[in-house]
Amino acid sequence: MKVPDTPPAAQENLPPKEPAPERPERAITAVSAPALTGMDVAVTFLGLIGGQFLIFGAAAIFMTFLMADGSLDFRRGISLSPSIAVNAGAFLIQALLMTAPVYFFVLRRRGLPFAAIGFKPFSRRWLFIVPLVAAVILVISEFASSLAGYPLEAPRIQALAPRGFSWSGLLVMVVVGAVLAPFAEEVFFRGVFHTWLRHRWGPVVAVIVSSLVFGLFHVQPFWIVFAAFIGVVLALLYEFSGSLWPAIGLHVINNTISIVGLYLQIA
């Protein structure tokens, strides 16, 4: 049976139809951060180098005033022995020179989020992968040092334990050398330098170049090679995880094992 159409007059008396509810849009979880520029990289490197020159310049000026005042006389000899306080202060200053330009002259100046330098969420599986990678690196480092006949601990004793074993020295060096320094280096080399290289020339060039520069940063020939190898591993962690945190975690574990092992050998 055919239902008769509603007369036009009756249609006018009908209540207006409510619009269909809009479907909620899918939440955006990934942060789309603007790419870093060459200027950002230049600012970070100039901040590190310029900061070091300012510190050395201030020290030179201070010593000049002491010499003019007669408080310092090089003819009578001068002895500068390393200590935990001096070395830890140097590590801390270097960490600040690596991170402060990134925050003030890159992120804050351009209004970029921390995700722009790799601080993003990561999968939980990396919590298991990172310790396994650290164990493999430990085995490789021991094998490399025995093969080369050059103990990895030797060049670090003066920097990390200049006065021998002490619990206070161990605690200070773990905080400064195993936590703050790795964090700053990852922000500097992977978060800024590697990220810029990847956006400009791709991941392969980014891994190779950032690792080589990271190795050269460690100055001593044996440590240049070993640090470059570690740099490749850290860069690959950054690439495959999509986050800077796994690389920071591996760097912290590696430095902690190195410092604690060094102090245990001295003890």
C-alpha positions as CSV (number, residue, x, y, z in Angstrom):
1,M,0.0,0.0,0.0
2,K,1.4,3.3,-1.0
3,V,1.8,5.9,1.7
4,P,0.5,9.3,0.5
5,D,3.0,12.1,0.4
6,T,2.8,14.7,3.2
7,P,1.1,17.8,1.8
8,P,3.2,20.9,1.5
9,A,1.1,22.6,4.1
10,A,1.7,19.8,6.6
11,Q,5.5,19.9,5.9
12,E,5.6,23.5,6.9
13,N,4.2,22.6,10.3
14,L,6.8,19.9,10.9
15,P,9.7,20.7,13.3
16,P,13.0,21.4,11.6
17,K,15.3,18.5,11.3
18,E,18.3,18.5,13.6
19,P,21.7,18.4,11.8
20,A,23.5,15.0,12.0
21,P,26.1,14.9,14.7
22,E,29.6,15.4,13.4
23,R,32.0,12.5,13.7
24,P,34.8,13.4,16.0
25,E,38.1,13.8,14.3
26,R,40.9,11.4,15.0
27,A,43.3,12.8,17.6
28,I,46.7,13.7,16.3
29,T,49.4,12.0,18.3
30,A,52.5,12.7,16.3
31,V,54.0,16.1,16.6
32,S,54.9,17.6,13.3
33,A,57.9,19.8,14.1
34,P,59.5,22.2,11.7
35,A,62.8,21.2,10.3
36,L,66.0,22.7,11.7
37,T,68.1,25.0,9.6
38,G,71.7,25.4,8.9
39,M,71.6,28.6,11.0
40,D,70.4,26.6,14.0
41,V,73.3,24.2,13.7
42,A,75.8,27.2,13.3
43,V,74.4,28.8,16.4
44,T,74.8,25.7,18.5
45,F,78.4,25.2,17.3
46,L,79.3,28.9,17.7
47,G,77.7,28.9,21.2
48,L,79.9,26.0,22.2
49,I,83.1,27.4,20.7
50,G,82.4,31.0,21.6
51,G,81.5,30.0,25.2
52,Q,84.8,28.2,25.6
53,F,86.7,31.2,24.2
54,L,84.9,33.5,26.7
55,I,85.8,31.2,29.6
56,F,89.5,30.9,28.6
57,G,89.6,34.7,27.9
58,A,88.1,35.5,31.3
59,A,90.6,33.1,33.0
60,A,93.5,34.8,31.1
61,I,92.3,38.3,32.1
62,F,92.0,37.2,35.7
63,M,95.5,35.7,35.7
64,T,96.8,38.9,34.1
65,F,95.4,41.0,36.9
66,L,96.9,38.6,39.5
67,M,100.3,39.0,37.8
68,A,100.0,42.8,37.7
69,D,99.1,42.8,41.4
70,G,102.0,40.5,42.2
71,S,99.8,37.8,43.6
72,L,100.9,35.4,40.8
73,D,104.5,35.0,39.7
74,F,105.3,32.3,37.1
75,R,109.0,32.6,38.0
76,R,108.4,30.8,41.3
77,G,106.5,28.1,39.5
78,I,102.9,27.2,39.4
79,S,101.3,23.8,40.1
80,L,97.9,23.0,38.7
81,S,96.8,19.5,39.9
82,P,93.5,18.1,38.7
83,S,90.8,17.4,41.2
84,I,87.2,16.1,41.3
85,A,85.8,19.6,41.8
86,V,87.8,21.1,38.9
87,N,87.1,18.3,36.5
88,A,83.5,18.0,37.4
89,G,83.1,21.7,36.9
90,A,84.7,21.5,33.5
91,F,82.2,18.7,32.5
92,L,79.3,20.8,33.8
93,I,80.4,23.9,32.0
94,Q,80.8,21.9,28.7
95,A,77.3,20.5,29.2
96,L,75.8,23.9,29.7
97,L,77.6,25.3,26.6
98,M,76.1,22.4,24.6
99,T,72.5,22.8,25.7
100,A,72.0,26.5,26.5
101,P,72.4,27.7,22.9
102,V,70.0,25.0,21.7
103,Y,67.3,26.1,24.1
104,F,67.7,29.9,24.0
105,F,68.9,30.4,20.4
106,V,67.1,27.6,18.6
107,L,64.0,26.3,20.4
108,R,63.0,29.5,22.2
109,R,64.0,31.9,19.5
110,R,62.1,30.1,16.8
111,G,59.3,28.9,19.0
112,L,60.0,25.2,18.2
113,P,58.8,22.3,20.4
114,F,61.2,19.9,22.0
115,A,60.0,17.4,19.5
116,A,62.0,19.3,16.9
117,I,65.2,17.9,18.4
118,G,64.0,14.4,19.0
119,F,62.2,14.5,22.4
120,K,59.2,12.3,21.3
121,P,57.5,9.2,22.7
122,F,58.9,5.8,21.9
123,S,57.8,2.2,22.0
124,R,58.3,0.2,25.2
125,R,60.3,-2.4,23.4
126,W,63.3,-0.1,23.4
127,L,63.4,-0.4,27.2
128,F,64.6,-4.0,26.6
129,I,66.6,-3.3,23.4
130,V,68.8,-0.6,24.9
131,P,70.3,-2.6,27.8
132,L,71.0,-5.5,25.3
133,V,72.8,-3.1,23.0
134,A,74.8,-1.7,26.0
135,A,75.9,-5.3,26.9
136,V,77.1,-5.9,23.4
137,I,79.0,-2.6,23.4
138,L,80.7,-3.6,26.7
139,V,81.9,-6.9,25.2
140,I,83.2,-5.1,22.1
141,S,85.0,-2.4,24.1
142,E,86.7,-5.1,26.2
143,F,87.7,-7.0,23.1
144,A,89.0,-3.9,21.3
145,S,91.0,-2.7,24.3
146,S,92.7,-6.1,24.7
147,L,93.3,-6.4,21.0
148,A,94.9,-3.0,20.8
149,G,96.8,-3.4,24.0
150,Y,95.5,0.0,25.1
151,P,93.2,-0.1,28.1
152,L,90.1,2.1,27.7
153,E,90.3,3.2,31.3
154,A,93.9,4.7,31.0
155,P,93.1,8.0,29.3
156,R,90.1,8.6,31.6
157,I,91.7,8.2,35.0
158,Q,93.0,11.7,35.1
159,A,89.7,13.1,34.0
160,L,87.4,10.9,36.1
161,A,89.4,9.9,39.2
162,P,92.4,12.3,39.5
163,R,92.8,11.7,43.3
164,G,92.1,8.0,43.3
165,F,89.1,6.2,44.7
166,S,86.5,8.0,46.9
167,W,82.8,7.5,47.3
168,S,82.2,11.2,46.9
169,G,84.2,11.3,43.7
170,L,82.3,8.3,42.3
171,L,79.0,9.9,43.1
172,V,79.9,13.3,41.6
173,M,81.3,11.7,38.4
174,V,78.3,9.5,37.9
175,V,76.0,12.5,38.1
176,V,78.1,14.8,35.9
177,G,80.0,12.4,33.6
178,A,77.3,9.6,33.3
179,V,74.1,11.6,33.3
180,L,74.5,15.3,32.5
181,A,77.3,15.0,29.9
182,P,75.6,12.2,27.9
183,F,72.3,14.2,27.9
184,A,74.1,17.3,26.6
185,E,76.0,15.4,24.0
186,E,72.9,13.7,22.6
187,V,71.0,17.0,22.4
188,F,74.0,18.6,20.6
189,F,75.1,15.8,18.2
190,R,72.0,13.8,17.6
191,G,69.1,16.2,18.5
192,V,70.5,19.1,16.5
193,F,73.3,18.1,14.2
194,H,72.1,14.7,13.2
195,T,68.5,15.9,12.8
196,W,69.6,18.8,10.5
197,L,71.8,16.4,8.4
198,R,68.9,14.0,8.0
199,H,66.5,16.6,6.8
200,R,69.0,18.0,4.3
201,W,70.8,14.9,3.0
202,G,69.0,11.8,4.3
203,P,69.6,9.3,7.2
204,V,72.7,7.6,5.7
205,V,74.7,10.8,5.5
206,A,73.4,11.9,8.9
207,V,74.5,8.7,10.6
208,I,78.0,8.8,9.0
209,V,78.8,12.5,9.4
210,S,77.3,13.0,12.9
211,S,79.2,9.9,14.1
212,L,82.5,11.1,12.7
213,V,82.2,14.6,14.2
214,F,81.2,12.9,17.5
215,G,84.3,10.8,17.4
216,L,86.6,13.8,16.6
217,F,85.1,15.6,19.5
218,H,86.9,13.1,21.8
219,V,90.3,14.3,20.5
220,Q,92.5,11.3,21.4
221,P,93.2,8.9,18.5
222,F,92.0,5.7,20.1
223,W,88.9,7.4,21.6
224,I,88.1,9.0,18.2
225,V,87.7,5.6,16.6
226,F,85.8,4.1,19.5
227,A,83.6,7.1,20.0
228,A,82.8,7.2,16.3
229,F,81.6,3.6,16.6
230,I,79.5,4.4,19.6
231,G,78.2,7.4,17.6
232,V,77.0,5.1,14.8
233,V,75.1,3.0,17.3
234,L,73.5,6.0,19.0
235,A,72.5,7.5,15.6
236,L,70.9,4.2,14.5
237,L,69.0,4.1,17.8
238,Y,67.7,7.6,17.1
239,E,66.7,6.7,13.6
240,F,64.9,3.4,14.3
241,S,63.2,4.5,17.5
242,G,62.2,8.0,16.2
243,S,63.1,9.4,19.6
244,L,66.2,10.8,21.3
245,W,65.4,9.1,24.6
246,P,66.8,5.6,23.7
247,A,70.1,7.1,22.5
248,I,70.3,9.1,25.8
249,G,69.6,5.9,27.7
250,L,72.3,3.9,26.0
251,H,74.8,6.8,26.4
252,V,74.0,7.0,30.1
253,I,74.3,3.3,30.6
254,N,77.6,3.1,28.7
255,N,79.2,6.0,30.7
256,T,77.9,4.7,34.0
257,I,79.4,1.2,33.4
258,S,82.7,2.9,32.3
259,I,82.9,5.2,35.4
260,V,81.8,2.6,38.0
261,G,84.2,0.0,36.4
262,L,87.1,2.5,36.5
263,Y,86.5,3.3,40.2
264,L,86.2,-0.4,41.1
265,Q,89.5,-1.2,39.4
266,I,91.2,1.7,41.3
267,A,89.7,0.5,44.6
